[in-house]
Amino acid sequence: MVSSLQKGIKAAKSGHMQEALDFLKDAIIEEPQNADVWVWVAAIIDDLDKQEIFLKKALEIDPQNIPAQRGMAYLQKRKRDQIADQNDHLSDHTSPISPFPPKGRPDPVKDDEDLSKLELDEINKMAASGEKEDGKKPEKNKPVKSSEKLLKDLPKLSAFEIVLLGVVVVVFAFIGILAASAIFDFDLPINALSGSKAAEGLPPYAGVFLFENDLYSDIQQHQGLPSQDVGIPTSQTTNPTIVIYTAETNPETLNLIYETGEYISFNFQNKKNGISLLHAESELNPGLYCFQQLPANTVVEAASYWCFKVEIAPAE
């Protein structure tokens, strides 16, 4: 944003002195402790006494201000020259007293009244009000913070670049989580990630699921007994609900086997939309359970297993 001082300087250089004076009035209120403001006010007005006052004000604020020093030196030299000129040519400016008005004598040149409107008291009042609004003296030539300067220098990103950057961050974060799980040997909440809200009453796709807390958790099919806990959700109840949705699995050919090898009796119900519900006839103990489906050709193919765990949360 262009300051009032900069606007005043621009107007003065363009020859619009009254407009420059108006801007500099605002600059005195905004920056009463800026020596450059007082130097430019002194440069615009014609009154030598006021020029001297304003230049002294600038030097009080900044004794090292070069324009103020040069202006003061020039002003003092100009005053000395005027005094010397008046002493040398005093008789040139006198005329005999006559009751008749002089003829052909030009009228004395008047000071520019438009540029004399800025009285000393008015400027002092504006400077005092500006200092009161500031509350404290602003630092001269306060440097821009390096962080703000750095932000201004950064290139602006397009919407596509922002989205691409977000995707890269998410991918690297997920890779970091996987690496941490492998290093520190902890299980990721795969069940929560694979679970789908049962808002529409149907599983998200065909397969076998553990249905609990309005979530469908996918139960992965294994050829043979699983060697890892991948695709094996965990139930927090002793009577979990298993859902088979439009899968090639026939509930009548399944066996429910406990981790000890014990066969568990269960009931199944065929519902609409290709859904079958399976429940154990009695409450289950904590541990690993698998539904086993034997293949038609037991010599070539291995049995298929869909496994889940039962872990009862301790009572609080």
C-alpha positions as CSV (number, residue, x, y, z in Angstrom):
1,M,0.0,0.0,0.0
2,V,1.4,3.4,-1.0
3,S,1.9,5.7,2.0
4,S,0.8,9.4,2.2
5,L,4.4,10.4,2.1
6,Q,5.1,8.6,-1.1
7,K,1.9,10.1,-2.6
8,G,3.0,13.6,-1.6
9,I,6.5,13.1,-3.0
10,K,5.0,11.9,-6.3
11,A,2.6,14.9,-6.5
12,A,5.4,17.3,-5.7
13,K,7.6,15.9,-8.4
14,S,4.7,16.2,-10.8
15,G,4.3,19.9,-9.9
16,H,1.0,19.6,-8.0
17,M,2.1,21.4,-4.9
18,Q,-1.3,21.8,-3.2
19,E,-2.1,18.1,-3.7
20,A,1.3,17.2,-2.4
21,L,0.7,19.4,0.7
22,D,-2.6,17.6,1.4
23,F,-0.8,14.3,1.3
24,L,2.0,15.5,3.5
25,K,-0.6,16.7,6.1
26,D,-1.8,13.1,6.3
27,A,1.8,11.8,6.4
28,I,2.4,14.0,9.5
29,I,-0.4,12.3,11.3
30,E,0.6,8.8,10.1
31,E,4.4,9.2,10.6
32,P,5.1,12.1,13.0
33,Q,8.5,10.6,13.8
34,N,9.6,10.2,10.2
35,A,12.2,12.9,9.4
36,D,11.6,12.6,5.7
37,V,8.0,13.9,6.2
38,W,9.2,17.1,7.8
39,V,12.0,17.6,5.1
40,W,9.4,17.4,2.3
41,V,7.0,19.8,4.1
42,A,9.9,22.3,4.4
43,A,10.8,21.8,0.7
44,I,7.2,22.7,-0.5
45,I,6.4,25.8,1.6
46,D,7.9,29.2,0.8
47,D,8.2,30.7,4.3
48,L,11.8,30.6,5.3
49,D,11.1,30.7,9.1
50,K,8.7,27.8,8.9
51,Q,11.2,25.9,6.7
52,E,13.8,26.4,9.4
53,I,11.4,25.1,12.1
54,F,10.5,22.0,10.0
55,L,14.1,21.2,9.2
56,K,15.1,21.5,12.8
57,K,12.2,19.1,13.7
58,A,13.6,16.6,11.1
59,L,17.1,16.9,12.6
60,E,15.7,16.4,16.1
61,I,14.2,13.1,14.9
62,D,17.2,12.0,12.9
63,P,20.4,14.1,13.3
64,Q,22.1,12.1,10.5
65,N,19.4,12.9,7.9
66,I,21.4,14.2,4.9
67,P,18.6,16.0,3.1
68,A,17.7,17.9,6.3
69,Q,21.4,18.8,6.9
70,R,21.7,20.1,3.3
71,G,18.4,21.9,3.5
72,M,19.4,23.7,6.7
73,A,22.8,24.7,5.3
74,Y,21.1,26.0,2.1
75,L,18.5,27.9,4.2
76,Q,21.2,29.6,6.3
77,K,23.2,30.6,3.2
78,R,20.0,31.9,1.6
79,K,19.2,34.0,4.7
80,R,22.8,35.4,4.8
81,D,22.6,36.3,1.1
82,Q,19.3,38.1,1.6
83,I,20.6,40.1,4.5
84,A,23.7,41.1,2.5
85,D,21.6,42.0,-0.5
86,Q,19.3,44.2,1.6
87,N,22.3,46.0,3.2
88,D,23.9,46.6,-0.2
89,H,20.9,47.8,-2.1
90,L,18.7,49.4,0.6
91,S,18.4,52.7,-1.4
92,D,17.2,50.8,-4.5
93,H,14.0,49.8,-2.7
94,T,13.1,53.3,-1.3
95,S,11.3,56.1,-3.0
96,P,10.3,59.7,-2.0
97,I,7.1,60.1,-0.1
98,S,4.4,61.3,-2.5
99,P,0.7,61.9,-2.2
100,F,0.3,60.5,-5.6
101,P,0.4,56.8,-6.3
102,P,3.4,55.6,-8.2
103,K,2.9,54.9,-11.9
104,G,4.1,51.9,-13.7
105,R,5.4,50.3,-10.5
106,P,4.5,46.6,-10.3
107,D,2.5,45.4,-7.4
108,P,4.5,43.4,-4.8
109,V,4.5,39.7,-5.4
110,K,2.3,38.0,-2.9
111,D,3.2,34.7,-1.3
112,D,1.2,31.7,-2.6
113,E,-1.7,31.8,-0.1
114,D,-2.7,28.3,-1.0
115,L,0.7,27.0,0.1
116,S,0.6,29.1,3.3
117,K,-2.5,27.4,4.7
118,L,-0.3,24.9,6.6
119,E,0.3,26.9,9.7
120,L,2.9,25.9,12.3
121,D,0.3,25.4,15.0
122,E,-1.8,23.2,12.7
123,I,1.2,21.0,11.9
124,N,2.2,20.7,15.5
125,K,-1.4,19.6,16.4
126,M,-1.4,17.0,13.7
127,A,2.0,15.7,14.8
128,A,0.8,15.5,18.4
129,S,-2.4,13.6,17.4
130,G,-0.3,11.2,15.4
131,E,2.0,10.5,18.3
132,K,-1.0,10.0,20.6
133,E,-2.5,7.4,18.2
134,D,0.7,5.6,17.8
135,G,1.1,5.3,21.6
136,K,4.9,5.0,21.3
137,K,7.6,6.1,18.9
138,P,7.8,3.9,15.9
139,E,11.3,2.7,15.1
140,K,12.9,4.6,12.3
141,N,13.2,2.6,9.1
142,K,11.9,-0.5,10.8
143,P,13.1,-3.4,8.8
144,V,10.7,-5.9,7.4
145,K,10.7,-9.2,9.2
146,S,12.7,-11.9,7.5
147,S,9.8,-14.3,7.7
148,E,7.4,-11.9,6.0
149,K,10.0,-11.1,3.4
150,L,10.5,-14.8,2.8
151,L,6.7,-15.4,2.4
152,K,6.5,-12.6,-0.2
153,D,9.4,-14.1,-2.2
154,L,7.8,-17.6,-2.3
155,P,6.1,-18.4,-5.6
156,K,2.4,-18.8,-5.6
157,L,1.1,-22.3,-6.1
158,S,-1.7,-23.2,-8.4
159,A,-4.7,-25.2,-7.3
160,F,-3.4,-28.3,-9.0
161,E,0.0,-28.0,-7.4
162,I,-1.6,-27.6,-4.0
163,V,-3.7,-30.8,-4.5
164,L,-0.7,-32.7,-5.8
165,L,1.4,-31.5,-2.8
166,G,-1.4,-32.7,-0.4
167,V,-1.5,-36.1,-2.1
168,V,2.3,-36.5,-1.8
169,V,2.2,-35.6,1.9
170,V,-0.6,-38.1,2.6
171,V,1.3,-40.9,0.7
172,F,4.5,-40.2,2.6
173,A,2.7,-40.1,5.9
174,F,1.1,-43.5,5.2
175,I,4.4,-45.0,4.2
176,G,5.9,-43.6,7.4
177,I,3.1,-45.3,9.5
178,L,3.7,-48.6,7.7
179,A,7.5,-48.3,8.3
180,A,6.9,-47.5,12.0
181,S,4.6,-50.5,12.4
182,A,7.3,-52.7,11.0
183,I,10.1,-51.3,13.1
184,F,8.3,-51.1,16.4
185,D,6.1,-54.2,15.8
186,F,2.6,-52.9,16.4
187,D,-0.6,-53.7,14.5
188,L,-2.3,-51.1,12.4
189,P,-6.1,-50.7,12.9
190,I,-6.8,-52.4,9.6
191,N,-10.2,-53.4,10.7
192,A,-11.2,-49.8,11.3
193,L,-9.8,-48.8,7.9
194,S,-11.6,-51.6,6.1
195,G,-14.9,-51.1,8.0
196,S,-17.7,-49.5,6.1
197,K,-20.7,-47.7,7.7
198,A,-23.9,-49.7,7.2
199,A,-25.9,-46.6,6.3
200,E,-27.7,-48.3,3.4
201,G,-28.1,-51.7,5.2
202,L,-25.9,-53.6,2.7
203,P,-22.2,-54.4,2.6
204,P,-20.1,-52.3,0.3
205,Y,-19.2,-55.2,-2.0
206,A,-19.6,-59.0,-2.2
207,G,-17.7,-61.0,0.4
208,V,-17.8,-62.2,4.0
209,F,-17.9,-59.5,6.8
210,L,-18.0,-59.1,10.5
211,F,-20.9,-56.8,11.3
212,E,-20.5,-54.9,14.5
213,N,-21.3,-51.3,15.7
214,D,-23.0,-50.6,12.3
215,L,-19.7,-51.4,10.5
216,Y,-18.9,-54.0,8.0
217,S,-15.3,-55.3,8.5
218,D,-14.0,-57.4,5.6
219,I,-13.0,-60.9,6.4
220,Q,-10.4,-62.0,3.9
221,Q,-10.5,-65.4,2.3
222,H,-7.4,-67.5,2.8
223,Q,-6.4,-70.7,1.0
224,G,-5.3,-72.8,3.9
225,L,-4.9,-71.6,7.5
226,P,-3.7,-68.0,7.6
227,S,-0.1,-67.4,8.8
228,Q,-0.6,-63.6,9.5
229,D,-3.3,-61.5,11.0
230,V,-4.1,-59.7,7.7
231,G,-7.8,-59.5,6.9
232,I,-8.8,-61.0,10.3
233,P,-11.1,-58.5,12.1
234,T,-11.7,-58.6,15.9
235,S,-15.1,-58.7,17.6
236,Q,-15.7,-57.2,21.0
237,T,-18.8,-59.4,21.7
238,T,-19.3,-63.1,22.5
239,N,-22.0,-63.4,19.9
240,P,-20.7,-61.8,16.7
241,T,-22.7,-61.5,13.5
242,I,-21.1,-62.8,10.3
243,V,-22.6,-61.6,7.0
244,I,-22.2,-63.3,3.7
245,Y,-23.1,-61.0,0.8
246,T,-23.6,-62.4,-2.8
247,A,-20.5,-64.5,-2.4
248,E,-20.0,-68.0,-3.8
249,T,-19.8,-69.3,-0.3
250,N,-22.6,-71.7,0.7
251,P,-23.4,-71.4,4.5
252,E,-24.6,-75.0,4.5
253,T,-21.1,-76.3,3.6
254,L,-19.2,-74.2,6.2
255,N,-17.7,-75.4,9.5
256,L,-16.9,-73.0,12.4
257,I,-13.7,-74.1,14.1
258,Y,-12.2,-72.8,17.3
259,E,-8.4,-72.3,17.6
260,T,-8.3,-75.5,19.7
261,G,-9.8,-77.5,16.8
262,E,-13.2,-77.7,18.4
263,Y,-16.2,-77.4,16.0
264,I,-18.7,-74.8,17.0
265,S,-22.4,-75.1,16.1
266,F,-23.9,-72.1,14.4
267,N,-27.2,-71.0,12.8
268,F,-27.6,-69.1,9.5
269,Q,-30.5,-67.1,8.1
270,N,-31.0,-66.2,4.4
271,K,-32.2,-62.6,4.1
272,K,-33.2,-60.5,1.1
273,N,-30.7,-59.0,-1.4
274,G,-28.4,-62.0,-1.3
275,I,-27.5,-61.6,2.4
276,S,-26.9,-64.5,4.8
277,L,-26.4,-64.0,8.6
278,L,-24.4,-66.5,10.7
279,H,-24.5,-66.7,14.5
280,A,-23.0,-69.2,16.9
281,E,-25.5,-71.1,18.9
282,S,-23.8,-70.3,22.2
283,E,-21.5,-67.5,23.4
284,L,-18.0,-67.7,22.1
285,N,-14.8,-67.6,24.2
286,P,-12.0,-65.2,23.4
287,G,-9.7,-66.5,20.7
288,L,-9.4,-67.2,17.0
289,Y,-12.3,-68.7,15.0
290,C,-12.4,-69.7,11.3
291,F,-15.2,-70.7,8.9
292,Q,-13.8,-73.6,6.9
293,Q,-15.1,-74.6,3.4
294,L,-13.7,-77.8,2.0
295,P,-13.1,-77.8,-1.8
296,A,-14.8,-80.2,-4.2
297,N,-11.5,-81.7,-5.1
298,T,-9.6,-82.1,-1.8
299,V,-6.5,-83.5,-3.6
300,V,-5.8,-80.5,-5.8
301,E,-7.3,-77.6,-3.9
302,A,-6.8,-76.4,-0.3
303,A,-9.6,-75.5,2.0
304,S,-10.8,-71.9,2.2
305,Y,-10.9,-70.1,5.5
306,W,-12.5,-66.9,6.8
307,C,-11.2,-66.1,10.2
308,F,-12.1,-63.6,13.0
309,K,-11.1,-63.0,16.6
310,V,-13.1,-62.6,19.7
311,E,-11.6,-60.3,22.4
312,I,-13.8,-59.2,25.3
313,A,-13.1,-55.7,26.5
314,P,-12.5,-55.7,30.3
315,A,-15.4,-54.3,32.3
316,E,-14.7,-50.8,33.6
